[in-house]
Amino acid sequence: MLYNFRNIKFVLLPLLAAFMCLFSSCNDVEKNFGDYINDGIKHTEEQHYDKAMASFKNAIKLEPDNAFAHYTLGGIYTFKDMNEDAITQYNKAIELDPNYPDPHYSVGFVYEKLGMNEEAKHEFARFDELKKKK
């Protein structure tokens, strides 16, 4: 039987495509926590807050107990005036690492913005106390 060259494309094209994927972007390497954090920071600097939010959420999926990830997501919520969500994320960061000063300042800022002055005062004082320890 003679080999039908018209049908060879059905054999060679998938093999060629698979070979090319080994050396190109078809090789979807999963991002790690640091990749998502770095992407989120880059998107924040570019003021692409929705993309930053997605990156930080992906980081949290990989490391749900990482205080920094919750803190950075809280920052995006603050930029977007999603104040309740920001408070939730900052408080989660504080819960995970009570000695991390930055979330205290940030949640104090949101509290102050919302007119919750006593709560803000408490968080600013806690921030100052923790900063002195470092």
PyRosetta script that sets phi, psi and omega in degrees:
from pyrosetta import init, pose_from_sequence

init()
pose = pose_from_sequence("MLYNFRNIKFVLLPLLAAFMCLFSSCNDVEKNFGDYINDGIKHTEEQHYDKAMASFKNAIKLEPDNAFAHYTLGGIYTFKDMNEDAITQYNKAIELDPNYPDPHYSVGFVYEKLGMNEEAKHEFARFDELKKKK")
pose.set_psi(1, 131.9)
pose.set_omega(1, 178.7)
pose.set_phi(2, -78.3)
pose.set_psi(2, 143.9)
pose.set_omega(2, -180.0)
pose.set_phi(3, -77.3)
pose.set_psi(3, 130.2)
pose.set_omega(3, -178.0)
pose.set_phi(4, -85.8)
pose.set_psi(4, 106.5)
pose.set_omega(4, -177.0)
pose.set_phi(5, -69.2)
pose.set_psi(5, -19.7)
pose.set_omega(5, 177.1)
pose.set_phi(6, -69.5)
pose.set_psi(6, -27.2)
pose.set_omega(6, -178.2)
pose.set_phi(7, -94.4)
pose.set_psi(7, -4.7)
pose.set_omega(7, -178.9)
pose.set_phi(8, -63.5)
pose.set_psi(8, -28.5)
pose.set_omega(8, 179.6)
pose.set_phi(9, -60.8)
pose.set_psi(9, -28.0)
pose.set_omega(9, 179.8)
pose.set_phi(10, -73.3)
pose.set_psi(10, -17.4)
pose.set_omega(10, 177.2)
pose.set_phi(11, -97.8)
pose.set_psi(11, -46.8)
pose.set_omega(11, -174.2)
pose.set_phi(12, -76.5)
pose.set_psi(12, -37.5)
pose.set_omega(12, -177.1)
pose.set_phi(13, -62.0)
pose.set_psi(13, -46.9)
pose.set_omega(13, 176.8)
pose.set_phi(14, -62.6)
pose.set_psi(14, -36.6)
pose.set_omega(14, 177.9)
pose.set_phi(15, -66.9)
pose.set_psi(15, -42.0)
pose.set_omega(15, 178.1)
pose.set_phi(16, -63.5)
pose.set_psi(16, -43.5)
pose.set_omega(16, 178.9)
pose.set_phi(17, -62.3)
pose.set_psi(17, -42.6)
pose.set_omega(17, 178.9)
pose.set_phi(18, -63.9)
pose.set_psi(18, -41.0)
pose.set_omega(18, 178.2)
pose.set_phi(19, -63.3)
pose.set_psi(19, -42.8)
pose.set_omega(19, -179.8)
pose.set_phi(20, -65.7)
pose.set_psi(20, -34.7)
pose.set_omega(20, 180.0)
pose.set_phi(21, -65.6)
pose.set_psi(21, -26.7)
pose.set_omega(21, 177.7)
pose.set_phi(22, -64.8)
pose.set_psi(22, -27.6)
pose.set_omega(22, -174.5)
pose.set_phi(23, -116.5)
pose.set_psi(23, 16.4)
pose.set_omega(23, -177.6)
pose.set_phi(24, -138.3)
pose.set_psi(24, -165.2)
pose.set_omega(24, -176.5)
pose.set_phi(25, -73.3)
pose.set_psi(25, -6.5)
pose.set_omega(25, 174.9)
pose.set_phi(26, -64.9)
pose.set_psi(26, -21.0)
pose.set_omega(26, -179.9)
pose.set_phi(27, -80.1)
pose.set_psi(27, 79.2)
pose.set_omega(27, -176.8)
pose.set_phi(28, -69.1)
pose.set_psi(28, 97.6)
pose.set_omega(28, 176.6)
pose.set_phi(29, -82.4)
pose.set_psi(29, 127.2)
pose.set_omega(29, 179.8)
pose.set_phi(30, -66.4)
pose.set_psi(30, 139.1)
pose.set_omega(30, 177.4)
pose.set_phi(31, -76.8)
pose.set_psi(31, 151.1)
pose.set_omega(31, 176.5)
pose.set_phi(32, -102.8)
pose.set_psi(32, 178.2)
pose.set_omega(32, -177.8)
pose.set_phi(33, -53.2)
pose.set_psi(33, -49.6)
pose.set_omega(33, -178.3)
pose.set_phi(34, -61.5)
pose.set_psi(34, -36.5)
pose.set_omega(34, 177.6)
pose.set_phi(35, -60.8)
pose.set_psi(35, -45.5)
pose.set_omega(35, -179.3)
pose.set_phi(36, -66.2)
pose.set_psi(36, -40.2)
pose.set_omega(36, 178.1)
pose.set_phi(37, -63.3)
pose.set_psi(37, -46.8)
pose.set_omega(37, 179.5)
pose.set_phi(38, -62.6)
pose.set_psi(38, -40.4)
pose.set_omega(38, 176.2)
pose.set_phi(39, -62.2)
pose.set_psi(39, -43.6)
pose.set_omega(39, -179.9)
pose.set_phi(40, -61.8)
pose.set_psi(40, -41.6)
pose.set_omega(40, 178.4)
pose.set_phi(41, -64.4)
pose.set_psi(41, -44.1)
pose.set_omega(41, 179.3)
pose.set_phi(42, -60.9)
pose.set_psi(42, -45.8)
pose.set_omega(42, 179.8)
pose.set_phi(43, -64.8)
pose.set_psi(43, -35.6)
pose.set_omega(43, 177.8)
pose.set_phi(44, -64.7)
pose.set_psi(44, -45.7)
pose.set_omega(44, 178.7)
pose.set_phi(45, -60.3)
pose.set_psi(45, -31.9)
pose.set_omega(45, 179.3)
pose.set_phi(46, -86.9)
pose.set_psi(46, 1.2)
pose.set_omega(46, -178.3)
pose.set_phi(47, 61.1)
pose.set_psi(47, 33.2)
pose.set_omega(47, 173.1)
pose.set_phi(48, -99.4)
pose.set_psi(48, 75.0)
pose.set_omega(48, -169.5)
pose.set_phi(49, -67.2)
pose.set_psi(49, -33.0)
pose.set_omega(49, 178.4)
pose.set_phi(50, -67.2)
pose.set_psi(50, -40.0)
pose.set_omega(50, 176.9)
pose.set_phi(51, -67.0)
pose.set_psi(51, -40.0)
pose.set_omega(51, 178.0)
pose.set_phi(52, -62.2)
pose.set_psi(52, -43.6)
pose.set_omega(52, 179.6)
pose.set_phi(53, -59.2)
pose.set_psi(53, -44.5)
pose.set_omega(53, 179.3)
pose.set_phi(54, -62.4)
pose.set_psi(54, -41.6)
pose.set_omega(54, 179.6)
pose.set_phi(55, -63.5)
pose.set_psi(55, -45.7)
pose.set_omega(55, -178.9)
pose.set_phi(56, -67.0)
pose.set_psi(56, -36.2)
pose.set_omega(56, 176.3)
pose.set_phi(57, -64.0)
pose.set_psi(57, -39.7)
pose.set_omega(57, 177.3)
pose.set_phi(58, -64.8)
pose.set_psi(58, -38.5)
pose.set_omega(58, 176.6)
pose.set_phi(59, -61.6)
pose.set_psi(59, -41.9)
pose.set_omega(59, -179.8)
pose.set_phi(60, -65.9)
pose.set_psi(60, -34.8)
pose.set_omega(60, 176.2)
pose.set_phi(61, -60.8)
pose.set_psi(61, -37.1)
pose.set_omega(61, -179.6)
pose.set_phi(62, -78.3)
pose.set_psi(62, -36.5)
pose.set_omega(62, -179.3)
pose.set_phi(63, -136.6)
pose.set_psi(63, 79.2)
pose.set_omega(63, -175.9)
pose.set_phi(64, -64.8)
pose.set_psi(64, -17.6)
pose.set_omega(64, -179.1)
pose.set_phi(65, -101.0)
pose.set_psi(65, 21.8)
pose.set_omega(65, -179.8)
pose.set_phi(66, -95.6)
pose.set_psi(66, 112.5)
pose.set_omega(66, -176.7)
pose.set_phi(67, -62.3)
pose.set_psi(67, -39.3)
pose.set_omega(67, -178.8)
pose.set_phi(68, -61.3)
pose.set_psi(68, -40.4)
pose.set_omega(68, 179.8)
pose.set_phi(69, -62.0)
pose.set_psi(69, -43.0)
pose.set_omega(69, 178.4)
pose.set_phi(70, -66.9)
pose.set_psi(70, -38.9)
pose.set_omega(70, 178.1)
pose.set_phi(71, -61.7)
pose.set_psi(71, -45.3)
pose.set_omega(71, -178.8)
pose.set_phi(72, -67.7)
pose.set_psi(72, -38.2)
pose.set_omega(72, 175.9)
pose.set_phi(73, -64.4)
pose.set_psi(73, -38.8)
pose.set_omega(73, 175.2)
pose.set_phi(74, -58.8)
pose.set_psi(74, -38.1)
pose.set_omega(74, 177.8)
pose.set_phi(75, -62.0)
pose.set_psi(75, -40.9)
pose.set_omega(75, 177.7)
pose.set_phi(76, -65.1)
pose.set_psi(76, -43.3)
pose.set_omega(76, 177.4)
pose.set_phi(77, -60.5)
pose.set_psi(77, -36.3)
pose.set_omega(77, 177.6)
pose.set_phi(78, -64.0)
pose.set_psi(78, -46.5)
pose.set_omega(78, 177.8)
pose.set_phi(79, -57.2)
pose.set_psi(79, -35.9)
pose.set_omega(79, -175.7)
pose.set_phi(80, -91.0)
pose.set_psi(80, 8.8)
pose.set_omega(80, -178.0)
pose.set_phi(81, 57.1)
pose.set_psi(81, 32.8)
pose.set_omega(81, 174.4)
pose.set_phi(82, -97.0)
pose.set_psi(82, 69.9)
pose.set_omega(82, -166.4)
pose.set_phi(83, -63.2)
pose.set_psi(83, -41.6)
pose.set_omega(83, -179.7)
pose.set_phi(84, -65.2)
pose.set_psi(84, -40.4)
pose.set_omega(84, 177.6)
pose.set_phi(85, -66.1)
pose.set_psi(85, -38.4)
pose.set_omega(85, 177.7)
pose.set_phi(86, -61.5)
pose.set_psi(86, -47.0)
pose.set_omega(86, 179.6)
pose.set_phi(87, -58.8)
pose.set_psi(87, -43.6)
pose.set_omega(87, 179.4)
pose.set_phi(88, -59.4)
pose.set_psi(88, -46.0)
pose.set_omega(88, -178.3)
pose.set_phi(89, -68.6)
pose.set_psi(89, -42.2)
pose.set_omega(89, 178.4)
pose.set_phi(90, -62.9)
pose.set_psi(90, -42.5)
pose.set_omega(90, 179.1)
pose.set_phi(91, -66.6)
pose.set_psi(91, -33.0)
pose.set_omega(91, 175.6)
pose.set_phi(92, -66.0)
pose.set_psi(92, -41.5)
pose.set_omega(92, 177.5)
pose.set_phi(93, -61.4)
pose.set_psi(93, -41.8)
pose.set_omega(93, 179.0)
pose.set_phi(94, -65.4)
pose.set_psi(94, -40.9)
pose.set_omega(94, 178.0)
pose.set_phi(95, -61.2)
pose.set_psi(95, -42.2)
pose.set_omega(95, -178.3)
pose.set_phi(96, -72.7)
pose.set_psi(96, -33.8)
pose.set_omega(96, -179.4)
pose.set_phi(97, -145.0)
pose.set_psi(97, 84.4)
pose.set_omega(97, -175.9)
pose.set_phi(98, -60.0)
pose.set_psi(98, -20.3)
pose.set_omega(98, -179.1)
pose.set_phi(99, -95.4)
pose.set_psi(99, 7.8)
pose.set_omega(99, 176.5)
pose.set_phi(100, -85.1)
pose.set_psi(100, 110.2)
pose.set_omega(100, -170.8)
pose.set_phi(101, -70.5)
pose.set_psi(101, -35.9)
pose.set_omega(101, -170.1)
pose.set_phi(102, -58.9)
pose.set_psi(102, -42.4)
pose.set_omega(102, 178.0)
pose.set_phi(103, -62.0)
pose.set_psi(103, -29.7)
pose.set_omega(103, 177.6)
pose.set_phi(104, -63.9)
pose.set_psi(104, -44.7)
pose.set_omega(104, 178.9)
pose.set_phi(105, -63.6)
pose.set_psi(105, -45.6)
pose.set_omega(105, -175.6)
pose.set_phi(106, -66.4)
pose.set_psi(106, -42.6)
pose.set_omega(106, 178.1)
pose.set_phi(107, -68.0)
pose.set_psi(107, -32.5)
pose.set_omega(107, 174.4)
pose.set_phi(108, -62.3)
pose.set_psi(108, -40.7)
pose.set_omega(108, 177.3)
pose.set_phi(109, -59.8)
pose.set_psi(109, -45.3)
pose.set_omega(109, -180.0)
pose.set_phi(110, -66.9)
pose.set_psi(110, -43.1)
pose.set_omega(110, 177.2)
pose.set_phi(111, -57.3)
pose.set_psi(111, -45.3)
pose.set_omega(111, 179.9)
pose.set_phi(112, -61.9)
pose.set_psi(112, -41.7)
pose.set_omega(112, 178.8)
pose.set_phi(113, -60.6)
pose.set_psi(113, -33.0)
pose.set_omega(113, -179.1)
pose.set_phi(114, -89.5)
pose.set_psi(114, 3.1)
pose.set_omega(114, -179.9)
pose.set_phi(115, 79.4)
pose.set_psi(115, 14.4)
pose.set_omega(115, 179.1)
pose.set_phi(116, -92.3)
pose.set_psi(116, 70.0)
pose.set_omega(116, -168.1)
pose.set_phi(117, -67.3)
pose.set_psi(117, -36.0)
pose.set_omega(117, 179.1)
pose.set_phi(118, -66.2)
pose.set_psi(118, -43.5)
pose.set_omega(118, 178.1)
pose.set_phi(119, -63.7)
pose.set_psi(119, -41.6)
pose.set_omega(119, 179.4)
pose.set_phi(120, -62.0)
pose.set_psi(120, -46.1)
pose.set_omega(120, -179.6)
pose.set_phi(121, -58.4)
pose.set_psi(121, -43.8)
pose.set_omega(121, 178.8)
pose.set_phi(122, -61.3)
pose.set_psi(122, -45.6)
pose.set_omega(122, -177.9)
pose.set_phi(123, -68.7)
pose.set_psi(123, -38.3)
pose.set_omega(123, 177.5)
pose.set_phi(124, -64.7)
pose.set_psi(124, -39.2)
pose.set_omega(124, 178.2)
pose.set_phi(125, -64.9)
pose.set_psi(125, -41.4)
pose.set_omega(125, 178.6)
pose.set_phi(126, -65.0)
pose.set_psi(126, -39.8)
pose.set_omega(126, 176.0)
pose.set_phi(127, -57.8)
pose.set_psi(127, -50.5)
pose.set_omega(127, -179.2)
pose.set_phi(128, -59.3)
pose.set_psi(128, -42.0)
pose.set_omega(128, 179.7)
pose.set_phi(129, -62.0)
pose.set_psi(129, -45.2)
pose.set_omega(129, -178.6)
pose.set_phi(130, -71.1)
pose.set_psi(130, -33.8)
pose.set_omega(130, 179.0)
pose.set_phi(131, -65.8)
pose.set_psi(131, -35.9)
pose.set_omega(131, 179.2)
pose.set_phi(132, -65.6)
pose.set_psi(132, -29.3)
pose.set_omega(132, -179.6)
pose.set_phi(133, -73.3)
pose.set_psi(133, -23.8)
pose.set_omega(133, -175.5)
pose.set_phi(134, -87.7)
pose.dump_pdb("model.pdb")
